[in-house]
């Protein structure tokens, strides 16, 4: 990768102007001082924005502003609309003036709450992403799967401007952050073909590209001896496994392999010769007690019909006020591409549910306070231990798994001996308003870190992060003219 001194850099303001205000054979006007900062030559160059590329014929004027006037025809070819503040750098080896970086967030239309807001329960998160991106000169668009048109190398979606979302058509972005909320939609053949072509043909970087399967996560992390000790015994669901596992562990959990938000979980306990089945519904936990195993099995078979499940050992976990508690550690890659802890919270279950998910009425508490309040027979982990463990899990998962991940929600629990267990790894951690741990902040820390990582993985970090230490060497990701 070239050092920053070899490539000129500047933060510019693009203004689109009618063709008639430009000198003959000119489609871009900027100041002489700005051209000097960018190290631009006195000849035509390519200008690129996402996948769009077109020749730029530049006229220089004598002032000292970051304003760059772009002809309406050039703006149309680059798919730039309205006044924009963007980063610009010039690569002399490719004779290319690059604008960006350009982030696309892939989001389905049918998100919960969309009848009142464009992105439903994700609206505030998307607005924060747009604001954080704009403050760093990053162009952002949110688009649905059906908005991808590879034949024209464009995406239709929405961009943020004038305090509202506006329909837009853009070139293909430099990088895509997958925030689809539907596993079924994500697995669709047509979308998978489009995403594969984006990566392989158009060289678009795609991260958090897939939901995680609980059984695959267990099988993957079991390959690491250290982490395998933190994984409760987990096996694919089969009726032949239920009785032996319940008799061995006294309590087991049946979980949908592709489930989320605590949906579909069944707890099975053997107590005093009776089989106790519990599962969550909207009104709370339903408890059914069966004197005979075959009766319990019939009920469980009906509840699990049509879905893939795992069966997982139950643990003798610590509680807080007789309520189950787990810990969600959000880890993200930072401005230098390194896994870092963004937040750690405790989730305490509603007293009418068997799971602590916020979607089931659970509440957020400060992790440190909850760890101080719980009691264990052995030495319990402190907050730093929990966070370091989560980072080890993230790094190990990245080494063993396929795909590009930059954000993981890691769910940990503590048993009454003080042992730390890994319950789940989530590649699409919730971004709804009820997960905001510091509502007084204009931008949640996870949004700031997201934009930092986008800048890093698109190779803009040495320019935008001028005052930060130089990041480790990384394979170049250079957008060239097409």
N, C-alpha and C positions, 0 to 999 in steps of 0.2 A: 504493500500500500504506500502511496506517495505521502510524504510529509506535507503538513498544511501550508508550508511556505512555497511549495511547488504549484499549488492550486490557489487561485484567488478566491476569496470568500466575502460575502456581504449579505446583510439582511435588507431586502428590497421591498418596495411597495409597488405593486403592479396596477396600472390604471389603463383601462381599455378606451381607446380613442378611435373615432371614425377615420377611414382611409384618407379622406380629403385633407386632413391636417398634417399629413406626412409628406416630406420631400419625395421626389421621384425615386423609385427603387429602394425605398426604405420602409421597414415595418417595425422598427424599435428605436426609441430615442431615450438616451440616458446622459448623465453628466460625465464630463471628462474625468472628474475625480473618482466617480464610481467605477468607470471602466478601468482606471488604474488600479483600484483596490481588487478588482476581479482579474487583473492581468490579461484583459481582453486584447487580442491583436487588432490591427486595422484592416480587417478583411471579414467577409461573411463567416459565421460560425453556425453550428447546429445548436438549437435550443430544445431541451427535452423536459417533459413534465409527465411523470408516470410512463406509460407506454407510448405517449404521443411525442412526435419529433418533427421539426420543420426548420428550414434555414432561417436565420435571423440576419437581416441587413441593418446595421446599427449606424445611426447618426449621433454624434456627440455634441453636447452643448456645454456652455460655461456656467454651471451653478454647482452647488454642493449638497444636493438633496439625494435621498435614496429612491426617489421616484423614477420608475421606468414606465414610459408610455409604450403600449403595445397596440399595434393596429388591430382593428376588429377582425380582419381576415386571419391574421396570425393567431389571435386569441381563439377564434372558432376552430382552427386546426388543432390547437393545443387543448381545446375543451376547457378553457379558463373563462369563468364568468364573474363579473363584478370586480370590485377593487379587492386585492388580496395582498397580505403581507407574507412573503415567503423567503426562505433561504435560497441563496444562489451561489454556485461555485463553478469555476471554469477549469476544465481538464484540457490542457494544451495537447496532450497526446492524441485525444479523440476530437479536438477542435469542438468541444461540446460545452455549452452553458447549461448546467443542470439546475432545475428548480425543484424544490421539495424540502424534506421528504414527503411522500404521499402515503397516508394510511387509510386503508379501507377496513371498516368493521362489518363483518358478515352477520346479518341478523334476520331472523324470520319475521314475517308480518303478523302471525297469529299469536303474539306474545300476550300473556294475561294482562288485562286492563287496557287493551288497545282501543276499546270503544270510547274512551275518554281522553287518551293521550296517544300520540303517534307511536311511541315505543312502550306503552303500557307501564308496567312496574319498573322497566329499565330506563324510563325517560330521564330521570335526574342523572343517572350514571352517564348516559350518552351526552347530555348537555355539558357535564363536567369534562368529559373527554374532548368535546369540541372546544371548550374554553381553554383547556390546558394546551391543546394542540395549537390553537391560534396564537397563544402567548409565546410559543416557541417557533413560530413560522412553519409549523407542520400543517399540511393540508389534510383534511379529514372528510370522508364521506361514509355514510352508513347505507348499506345496500342489502336487498334480499337476494336469495339464490336466483330467482327468476330475473333479476336485474343484470345478470352477467351475459354479455353478448360477445362471444369470442370472435365471431366473424368480422365484427367492426372494431374489435379491441376496445370496447367501452363497457361501462357499468352505469346503470340507472339507479339512483338512490336519492339521498337527501344530504344537503350540506347546511351548516348553521350560519346564519347571517341576519343582521338586524333583529337579533333576539328571537329568531324563529327558525324552524326548519323549512327549507325550500327544496322543491324537486330539482334534480340536477342530472346531467349526463356528463360523465368524466371518462378520461382514459383509464386503462387498467392501472391500479396502484402499484407502488413499490413493494408494499407488504400488506398482508391481510391478517387481521385478528379475528378468529372464529368465535363468535358469541351466540351461535345457534342454540336455542333452548329445546329443540326437538331432536331426539335420537333418530326417530323414524325419518324425518326430513334429511338429516345429515347422512344417513345410510343410503339414500336414494341413488339409483344408478346414474341418472343424468347429472346430478350435482357432483357425484364423485368423479365422473368423467371430466366435468368442467374444472374442478379443483386440481385434478392431476395435470390437465393441460396448462392451467395457470402456472403450476410449478415447473413443469418440464419444458414446455414450449416458450412460455412468456417470461420465465425466470422470476415469477412473483414469489416472494418469501411468504410462507403461511405458517402461523404458529397457533398452538392449542387447537390443532387441526381435527381432533376427534374426542368424543366422550370416551371415558375409560370403563372397561368391563371389569366387574369386581373379581371374577375368577382369574382373568388374565393378569390383573394387578397382583393378586396373591401369587400366582405361578411365577411371574416375572421377578418379584422382590424376594421370593423364597430362594432364589439362586445366590443371594448374598447371605453369608453365614451370620453376620451381625444382625441384619434386619430380620432374618428368618425367626430369630428368638422373640421378636416383637409381634409376630403374626399369629393370631389365634387360629387353631386348626380349622381349615376351610375346605370344603369339598363340594363338587357339583351335586345338586339335589337329586336324590333318588330314594324311593320309598324304602329300599333295603338299608339305607344308611341312617334313617331317623332313629329307630329304636336303639341300636348300638351306641350312637353318639349321645343320645339323651341319658342312657343308663351310665355312660362314662362320665359325662360332664354335668348331669342333672338339669342343666338348662342349655338350650341351643336357640339360635336365631335363624330363621329362614328369610333370605333377602333376595329380591329380584336382581338378577345379574346386571341389568341395565337400569335399575331403579334410581330414584333421586328423591330428595325432600322427605325421606322417611316413608314413602308410599309403599304399601304392599308388604311391610315387614311383619313377621309372625314370630312370637316368642313361645316356645314350647318348654314346659317345666314338668318334671316328674317329682311329685311331693306326696308323701304318705300313701303311695300306691296309686295315686290319681294323676291323670294327664291333664295339665292346665294349658290351654291355648289362649293367647292374647294377641290382639291386633288392633291397629288404630283405625278409627273412623272419625268423621268430622266432629262428632259429639264427644269423642274421648276414646278411651281404651275399652274394647269389648273383651270380656273374659268368659270362656266356656270351659267347664270342668267335666271330664269324661272318666268314668270308672274303668273303662276298658280301652286298651290301646287301639283296637280296630275302629272304635267309634271316633277317637281323635284323628286317626289316619284318614278316615272318610272326610271329615271336615277340612283337614289340611289339604287333601288332594283336590277338593273343590276350590279352595282359595288359591291354589297354585296353578290350576289348569290353564293352559294356553300361554304360560310365561316360563322363561328360564330362571331358575333359582339356584342359589348356593345355600348350603347349610353350614353354619359357623358356630363354633364353640361359644357358649356363654361364659362370661367372666364375673368374678365376685368383685364388682367395682365399688369404689368409694361413692358416697352420695352427699348431697348438701341439702339439709332439711328433708331427708328421706326422698329426695328427687335425684334421678340420674343426671350425671353431668359428664360432658366431654369437652375437649379443647380443640378449637379450630386455629391452626397456624397457617396464615396466608404467606406463601413464599413466592417471590417474583425475581426475575432477572433484572438487575439494575443497570445503571448507565454505563457500566463496563462489562456487561454480559455475565455477571456473577450472581448466583443464587443468594438472595438476601431475605430476611424476615421483614415483612411489611407490617403485620399485626398478629396479635395472639389474643384470643378471647375465650372465655368459658361460656358454654351454652348449657343452661339449666332447664331441665324438662318441665313442662306444665304437669301439675300433679295428676292430670287425667290422661296422660299419654305415656307410652313406654319408650319413646324416643325424644331426644332433646332438640330436634330441628326447629328452627324458628317458624317454619311453615306449619308446625304442629303446636304452636303456642309457646314454644320455649323462649327464654329470655337471655339476653347477653349480660355477662358480668365481666369484670376485670379479671384476667387470668391469674395475676399475682395474688389478688385478694382471695380468690377461691382456693388456690393452692395452699395459702396460709391457713385456711379454715378447715380443710379436710384432714382426716386422721387416718394414719396407716400404721400397721404393725412394724414394717421395716422403714428404711429411709425413703422418704418420698422425693420425687424430682422437684427441683426448683425451676423457675421460669427460664433461666439461661440453659439449663440442661434440656428442657423441653424444646426450646428453639433450636439449639444445636443439633438435637436429634432430628428435627424436621428438616434441617438443611442437609444432613447426611442422607436422609430418605430421598430428598429431591435430586441430589447429585447422583445417587445410586440408580434411581429410576431412569434418569436421563441416560446413563451409561448402558443400561440393560434394555430399555424399551426403544421401539422405533418411533420416529416422528419428532417434530420440533415443538417443544413446550417451553413457555416462558412464565407460566403462572400455575400454581397448584394450591388447592385447599387441602391441607393434611389434617385428618381427624385423629386425635390421640385420646386415650383414656388411661386412668390410673386404677390399678386394683388395690385391694386392702392390704397387700403386702408392700405396696409402693412401686410395683413393677409397671413400666410404661408399655402400652400396647398401641399398635397401629390398627385402626379400624377401617379407614377408607382414605383413598386418594381421589380428589375431585379436580378434573381439568376445566370445569366450568363453574368455579365458585360463585355463589350468589352475589349479585350486584344490586339487589333491591334496597329501598330506603331503610328497611329495618335492620340491615347489616352495617349501617354507617356507625362506627364506634365514636366518632367525634363530630357530631352534627354542626358544631359551630364553625368548622372549617369550610371555606368556600370550595375547596377541592380536596377530596379524600386522598390520602397518601398513595393508595393503590393506583389512582388515575395518574398522578405525577410520575410514579415509577413506570407505568405502562408507556407513557410518552417518552420517558428517558430511554427505555429499551428500544422503542421504535427508532429513535435517533441513532442508537448504537448499531442495530442490526442492518440499517440501511447505509452504514458507513459515513454518516454525517457527524458523528461524535467529535472528531478532532476539530471541527469547525464551529459547531454550536456550543460544545462544552470546552471553550477555549481555556478556562481557568482550572479545569480538572486535570488530574494526572493522566498521562497518555495511557490508553487501555492496552491490554496485551495484543500481540499480533493476531490478526484474524484473516481468514481467507477473504480477499476483496469481493465486494458486491458492487460492481460498477455498472451503471446503466449506460449502454452505448446506443448511438443512433441506430434506428431500424430503417 
